[in-house]
Amino acid sequence: MTDAHFCLPKARMSENGRLDCAGMSLIELLIALTISSVSISAAIHMFSGYGLRFTTQHSTMVSNQESRIALDVFASEVRLAGAGLLGGDTPFLRAEGGDIEFFANLSGSITMLTQAAVSGQQDLSVEAGTGWPKGKLVLLCTAVHCAWNRLAADGRKQQLALATPTAEQLPVRSAIFLLNRVRYYLKQQEDGRLRLMRDVDGGVSTLLADVERFQVEYLNREGRITSDTREVVRIRVTLDMGQKSLDLVRDIAIRM
């Protein structure tokens, strides 16, 4: 039995009347197809590997970017922790390794008294009170002293209403700061993974998921770790994302 041949399109008749064509046997065709299949399979496998590597690198890049943005948010807010406070006061309500809580004027809202306020007064005349929400904490500061209070109602164009009467006289041009209560802490999920949480005035959200470590150190003017929050002028935060092989460390100066 002879092998079957397949003629090329340019086949022609020979002198003896037989079809003269250049062809290949069925076995040769099968071998060629097998080689082609192996080559195609190897190419697909190679491109699949490249695709998986690209996806992994892209995921890591996005995660790293999210971590840096989260650290920027933390740094920008904790940097404001001392704004508006006089020497001797501390903005920190909690200063632990993985849990920090402080007051900060996140919105930058500051106004001035346009009329002096006597002791026991609750309604204050100010330069601008619009956008100051009811229940928010405020800090009333003279040149030598600051006192805490809360707003009894939403601020008006040129008036603020305090929840508690003033304990002392406040001269004209006394400053009033709108403060937020901010907290960053780790929360463990049911699967054992940690999340970095951000709480602003009771509104809690996840800042970062799958965190390996969130560590805060409190430093004094000599650069030494201190447990006295009144001495803190700088914070060092370490953020470790674990499996993503990202370890960020940043020093943050407290604005005094």
C-alpha positions as CSV (number, residue, x, y, z in Angstrom):
1,M,0.0,0.0,0.0
2,T,1.4,3.3,-1.0
3,D,1.0,6.5,1.1
4,A,-1.6,8.9,0.1
5,H,-0.3,12.1,-1.4
6,F,-1.8,15.6,-1.6
7,C,-1.0,17.6,-4.7
8,L,-0.1,21.2,-4.6
9,P,-2.2,23.7,-6.4
10,K,0.4,24.1,-9.2
11,A,0.4,20.4,-10.2
12,R,0.7,19.6,-13.9
13,M,0.4,16.6,-16.2
14,S,3.6,14.7,-17.1
15,E,4.6,13.4,-20.5
16,N,3.2,9.9,-19.8
17,G,-0.2,11.4,-18.9
18,R,0.1,11.1,-15.1
19,L,-0.4,13.9,-12.7
20,D,2.9,15.3,-11.7
21,C,2.6,17.0,-8.3
22,A,4.8,17.9,-5.4
23,G,3.1,16.4,-2.2
24,M,3.6,15.0,1.2
25,S,2.6,11.7,2.8
26,L,-0.2,11.5,5.4
27,I,2.4,10.6,8.0
28,E,4.5,13.7,7.2
29,L,1.4,15.8,7.5
30,L,0.6,14.3,10.9
31,I,4.1,14.9,12.1
32,A,4.0,18.5,10.9
33,L,0.6,19.0,12.7
34,T,2.0,17.5,15.9
35,I,5.0,19.8,15.8
36,S,2.8,22.8,15.2
37,S,0.5,21.8,18.1
38,V,3.5,21.5,20.5
39,S,4.8,24.9,19.4
40,I,1.4,26.5,19.8
41,S,0.9,24.9,23.2
42,A,4.3,26.1,24.3
43,A,3.5,29.6,23.1
44,I,0.2,29.7,24.9
45,H,1.8,28.4,28.1
46,M,4.5,31.1,27.8
47,F,2.0,33.9,27.2
48,S,-0.2,32.6,30.1
49,G,2.8,32.8,32.4
50,Y,3.6,36.3,31.3
51,G,-0.1,37.2,31.8
52,L,-0.1,35.8,35.4
53,R,3.2,37.5,36.2
54,F,1.8,40.8,34.9
55,T,-1.4,40.4,36.9
56,T,0.5,39.7,40.0
57,Q,2.8,42.6,39.5
58,H,-0.1,44.9,38.8
59,S,-1.9,43.7,41.9
60,T,1.2,44.3,44.0
61,M,1.7,47.8,42.5
62,V,-1.9,48.8,43.2
63,S,-1.7,47.5,46.8
64,N,1.6,49.4,47.3
65,Q,0.0,52.5,46.0
66,E,-3.0,52.1,48.3
67,S,-0.7,51.6,51.3
68,R,1.2,54.8,50.5
69,I,-2.0,56.8,50.0
70,A,-3.3,55.4,53.4
71,L,0.0,56.4,55.1
72,D,-0.3,59.9,53.5
73,V,-3.8,60.3,55.0
74,F,-2.6,59.2,58.4
75,A,0.4,61.5,58.3
76,S,-1.7,64.5,57.1
77,E,-4.2,64.1,60.0
78,V,-1.8,63.2,62.8
79,R,0.4,66.2,61.8
80,L,-2.6,68.4,62.8
81,A,-2.9,66.9,66.3
82,G,-1.2,69.8,68.0
83,A,-2.8,72.7,66.0
84,G,-4.6,75.2,68.2
85,L,-3.4,73.8,71.5
86,L,-1.2,75.8,73.9
87,G,1.9,74.5,75.6
88,G,1.2,71.9,78.3
89,D,-2.0,70.6,76.6
90,T,-2.0,67.3,74.9
91,P,-4.2,66.4,71.9
92,F,-3.8,62.7,72.5
93,L,-6.6,60.7,74.1
94,R,-4.9,57.4,73.4
95,A,-1.2,56.8,72.6
96,E,-0.5,53.1,72.2
97,G,1.6,51.1,69.9
98,G,-1.3,50.1,67.6
99,D,-4.0,52.5,68.7
100,I,-3.8,56.3,68.5
101,E,-6.6,58.7,69.2
102,F,-6.3,62.5,69.0
103,F,-8.0,65.8,68.4
104,A,-7.3,67.6,65.1
105,N,-8.8,70.4,63.1
106,L,-9.2,68.4,59.9
107,S,-11.2,71.0,58.0
108,G,-9.0,73.9,59.0
109,S,-12.1,75.7,60.4
110,I,-11.1,78.7,62.6
111,T,-13.0,81.8,63.4
112,M,-12.6,84.8,65.8
113,L,-14.9,86.5,68.3
114,T,-16.1,89.9,67.0
115,Q,-17.5,90.8,70.4
116,A,-16.2,90.0,73.9
117,A,-18.0,87.2,75.7
118,V,-18.6,87.4,79.5
119,S,-18.5,84.5,81.9
120,G,-21.7,82.4,81.6
121,Q,-22.4,83.4,78.0
122,Q,-23.4,80.8,75.4
123,D,-24.2,82.7,72.2
124,L,-21.0,84.0,70.6
125,S,-20.6,86.6,67.9
126,V,-18.0,85.4,65.4
127,E,-16.6,86.3,62.0
128,A,-18.0,83.2,60.4
129,G,-20.0,80.3,61.8
130,T,-21.6,78.7,58.7
131,G,-20.8,75.0,58.3
132,W,-20.0,74.4,62.0
133,P,-22.2,71.4,62.8
134,K,-24.2,70.8,66.0
135,G,-22.5,68.6,68.6
136,K,-19.0,69.2,67.3
137,L,-16.2,69.9,69.7
138,V,-14.7,73.4,69.8
139,L,-11.7,74.9,71.4
140,L,-12.0,78.5,72.7
141,C,-8.5,80.1,73.0
142,T,-7.4,83.4,74.4
143,A,-3.7,84.5,74.3
144,V,-2.9,82.4,77.5
145,H,-5.6,79.7,77.8
146,C,-7.8,77.3,75.9
147,A,-11.1,75.8,77.0
148,W,-13.1,72.9,75.5
149,N,-16.8,73.2,74.6
150,R,-19.4,71.8,72.2
151,L,-21.8,73.4,69.8
152,A,-25.5,73.3,70.9
153,A,-26.7,74.1,67.4
154,D,-25.5,74.4,63.8
155,G,-23.5,77.5,63.4
156,R,-25.0,80.6,61.8
157,K,-23.4,83.2,59.5
158,Q,-22.0,85.2,62.4
159,Q,-23.0,83.3,65.5
160,L,-22.1,80.1,67.4
161,A,-24.2,78.6,70.2
162,L,-22.3,76.7,73.0
163,A,-23.7,73.7,74.8
164,T,-22.1,74.9,78.1
165,P,-21.8,78.5,79.3
166,T,-18.3,79.9,79.2
167,A,-16.4,79.8,82.5
168,E,-14.5,83.0,82.0
169,Q,-14.5,86.1,79.9
170,L,-13.3,85.9,76.3
171,P,-11.9,89.1,74.8
172,V,-12.5,90.2,71.2
173,R,-10.3,88.3,68.6
174,S,-10.2,85.1,70.8
175,A,-9.8,82.2,68.4
176,I,-12.2,79.3,68.1
177,F,-11.1,76.0,66.5
178,L,-13.5,73.3,65.2
179,L,-12.0,69.9,66.3
180,N,-12.5,66.4,65.1
181,R,-11.9,63.3,67.3
182,V,-9.7,60.9,65.2
183,R,-8.7,57.4,65.9
184,Y,-6.6,54.8,64.0
185,Y,-6.5,51.2,65.3
186,L,-6.2,47.6,64.2
187,K,-9.2,45.3,64.1
188,Q,-9.0,41.6,63.7
189,Q,-11.5,39.9,61.4
190,E,-13.1,36.5,61.7
191,D,-10.5,35.0,59.4
192,G,-7.7,36.3,61.6
193,R,-6.6,39.0,59.2
194,L,-6.1,42.6,60.4
195,R,-7.6,45.8,59.1
196,L,-6.4,49.3,59.8
197,M,-9.5,51.3,60.8
198,R,-10.1,55.0,60.7
199,D,-12.7,56.6,63.0
200,V,-13.5,60.3,62.6
201,D,-16.2,61.6,65.1
202,G,-17.7,58.1,65.3
203,G,-17.7,57.4,61.6
204,V,-15.7,54.2,61.1
205,S,-14.2,53.0,57.8
206,T,-11.5,50.6,56.7
207,L,-8.4,52.4,55.6
208,L,-6.4,49.3,54.7
209,A,-7.2,45.6,54.6
210,D,-4.9,42.6,55.3
211,V,-2.4,44.5,57.4
212,E,0.4,42.6,59.0
213,R,1.6,45.3,61.4
214,F,0.7,48.9,62.4
215,Q,3.1,50.3,64.9
216,V,3.3,53.8,66.3
217,E,6.2,55.2,68.4
218,Y,6.0,58.5,70.2
219,L,9.2,60.6,70.3
220,N,10.3,63.7,72.3
221,R,12.5,66.6,71.3
222,E,15.6,64.4,71.9
223,G,14.3,61.8,69.5
224,R,13.7,59.3,72.3
225,I,10.6,57.2,72.8
226,T,8.4,58.6,75.5
227,S,5.2,57.6,77.3
228,D,4.4,61.2,78.4
229,T,2.1,62.5,75.7
230,R,2.9,66.1,76.7
231,E,6.4,65.6,75.5
232,V,5.5,64.2,72.0
233,V,6.7,66.3,69.1
234,R,7.2,63.5,66.5
235,I,5.6,60.2,65.7
236,R,7.2,57.3,63.9
237,V,4.8,54.9,62.2
238,T,5.6,51.5,60.7
239,L,3.2,49.9,58.3
240,D,3.8,46.3,57.2
241,M,1.6,44.7,54.6
242,G,3.0,41.2,55.1
243,Q,2.5,39.0,52.1
244,K,2.8,42.0,49.8
245,S,6.4,42.5,51.0
246,L,5.8,46.2,51.7
247,D,7.3,47.7,54.8
248,L,6.8,51.5,55.1
249,V,8.3,53.7,57.9
250,R,7.7,57.4,58.2
251,D,8.5,60.1,60.8
252,I,5.8,62.7,61.3
253,A,6.3,66.0,63.1
254,I,3.4,67.2,65.2
255,R,2.4,70.8,64.5
256,M,2.5,72.8,67.7
